[in-house]
Amino acid sequence: MGWVGGLVNAVCLVPELVSVYNDRQTDQLRYGWLLSYAVGLMSSLVYFILIGVAPAYVTGFVELVNVLLLLGMKFWFERRTDAEDPLLGAAKRADAADAPRNTRRGRLPGF
């Protein structure tokens, strides 16, 4: 049962990773949330490793990697210019053209 719950938690961020990678948009992610989530996962991992709960620390490590990937993409995509990444420029132009109908803001990640 621990493996199933851990795997579900570990893959919950995959849709957000794919969305951020495809859209090159990280406005919905906040550094504070990403950093506090990563610190919480690291603290839990240390505890789970010390008490030897393999389902918790293996799946927690996968979840931590996903959070760190999101953090890295946020940092990377916010600093790239339109000239460096043509997809980013296209996404910004499409977002600006679609602004009145844009429902991306206010959505929960992954929904």
C-alpha positions as CSV (number, residue, x, y, z in Angstrom):
1,M,0.0,0.0,0.0
2,G,2.9,2.4,0.8
3,W,4.3,1.9,-2.7
4,V,1.0,2.7,-4.4
5,G,0.5,5.9,-2.4
6,G,4.1,6.9,-2.9
7,L,4.0,6.4,-6.6
8,V,0.8,8.3,-7.0
9,N,2.4,11.2,-5.1
10,A,5.6,10.9,-7.1
11,V,3.9,11.2,-10.5
12,C,1.4,13.9,-9.5
13,L,3.9,16.6,-10.7
14,V,4.5,15.0,-14.1
15,P,1.5,16.8,-15.9
16,E,2.8,20.1,-14.6
17,L,6.4,19.3,-15.7
18,V,5.1,18.5,-19.2
19,S,2.9,21.6,-19.3
20,V,5.7,23.9,-18.2
21,Y,8.1,22.3,-20.7
22,N,5.7,22.6,-23.6
23,D,4.4,26.1,-22.9
24,R,7.6,27.6,-21.5
25,Q,5.3,29.4,-19.0
26,T,6.1,29.4,-15.3
27,D,3.9,32.2,-14.1
28,Q,1.7,29.9,-12.0
29,L,4.7,28.6,-10.1
30,R,6.1,30.5,-7.1
31,Y,9.7,30.2,-5.9
32,G,8.5,30.1,-2.3
33,W,6.2,27.2,-2.8
34,L,8.8,25.2,-4.8
35,L,11.6,25.9,-2.3
36,S,9.5,25.1,0.8
37,Y,8.2,21.9,-0.9
38,A,11.8,20.8,-1.7
39,V,13.0,21.5,1.8
40,G,10.0,19.5,3.2
41,L,10.7,16.6,0.9
42,M,14.4,16.6,1.8
43,S,13.6,16.6,5.5
44,S,11.2,13.7,5.1
45,L,13.7,11.8,3.0
46,V,16.4,12.0,5.7
47,Y,13.9,10.7,8.2
48,F,12.6,7.9,6.0
49,I,16.2,6.8,5.2
50,L,17.1,6.8,8.9
51,I,14.1,4.6,9.8
52,G,14.5,2.5,6.7
53,V,11.1,2.9,5.0
54,A,11.9,2.1,1.4
55,P,8.5,2.9,-0.2
56,A,8.6,6.4,1.4
57,Y,12.2,7.4,0.5
58,V,12.3,5.9,-3.0
59,T,9.1,7.6,-4.1
60,G,10.0,10.7,-2.1
61,F,13.2,11.0,-4.0
62,V,11.3,10.8,-7.3
63,E,9.0,13.5,-6.1
64,L,12.0,15.7,-5.0
65,V,13.5,15.3,-8.5
66,N,10.2,16.5,-10.0
67,V,10.1,19.5,-7.8
68,L,13.8,20.3,-8.5
69,L,13.1,20.0,-12.3
70,L,10.2,22.4,-11.9
71,L,12.4,24.8,-10.0
72,G,15.1,24.6,-12.6
73,M,12.7,25.1,-15.5
74,K,11.2,28.2,-13.7
75,F,14.7,29.7,-13.3
76,W,15.7,28.8,-16.9
77,F,12.6,29.9,-18.7
78,E,12.2,33.2,-16.8
79,R,15.7,34.2,-17.9
80,R,15.6,33.3,-21.5
81,T,14.8,35.8,-24.1
82,D,12.6,35.5,-27.2
83,A,15.7,35.4,-29.4
84,E,17.2,32.5,-27.5
85,D,14.1,30.5,-27.5
86,P,11.7,30.9,-30.5
87,L,9.0,28.7,-28.7
88,L,9.1,31.1,-25.8
89,G,8.4,34.1,-28.1
90,A,5.6,32.3,-29.8
91,A,4.1,31.3,-26.5
92,K,4.2,35.0,-25.3
93,R,2.6,36.2,-28.5
94,A,-0.1,33.6,-28.4
95,D,-0.7,34.4,-24.8
96,A,-1.0,38.1,-25.5
97,A,-3.4,37.5,-28.5
98,D,-5.5,35.2,-26.4
99,A,-5.4,37.3,-23.2
100,P,-9.2,37.8,-22.7
101,R,-9.8,34.1,-23.0
102,N,-6.7,32.9,-21.2
103,T,-7.9,30.7,-18.3
104,R,-4.4,29.4,-17.4
105,R,-4.1,31.9,-14.5
106,G,-6.0,30.9,-11.4
107,R,-6.0,27.2,-12.2
108,L,-4.5,24.7,-9.8
109,P,-1.3,23.0,-11.2
110,G,-2.2,19.9,-13.0
111,F,-5.9,20.6,-13.4
